[in-house]
Amino acid sequence: QVQVVETGGGLVQPGDSLRLSCTASGRTFPYMHMGWFRQAPGKEREFVATINWSGGRTLTADSVKGRFSISRDNAKNTVFLQMNSLKPEDTAVYYCALGVRLTTTEKNYDYWGQGTQVTVSS
């Protein structure tokens, strides 16, 4: 069984940085792609970033490109989302997910965490 837990959310001011972590249990972790999605109030969940199993390839949404970066540490079963220059429109619940395809489509991810709240407000 695979469990996914996100941490690192919180309340920050515009322009601040925040790093989210996602730790997964289960033997399949090193061989699965990891993605971050987010859902703002009243909106559908959207893709943020994803990274392949080796860490050698990433995809990032245009809305966060240049500000957010994704990385992973397979020795620690953890993937990170570094978020810089945060804006109020980045406010959302951020979800981590594992899948066997490197894709921006959430339906292709098999395991999901419960999410962590990120609020950007002055």
Secondary structure by P-SEA (a helix, b strand, c coil): cbbbbbcbbbbbcccbbbbbbbbbbcccccccccccccccccccccccccccccccbbbbcccccccbbbbbcccccbbbbbbcccccccccccccccccccccccccccccccbbbbbbcc
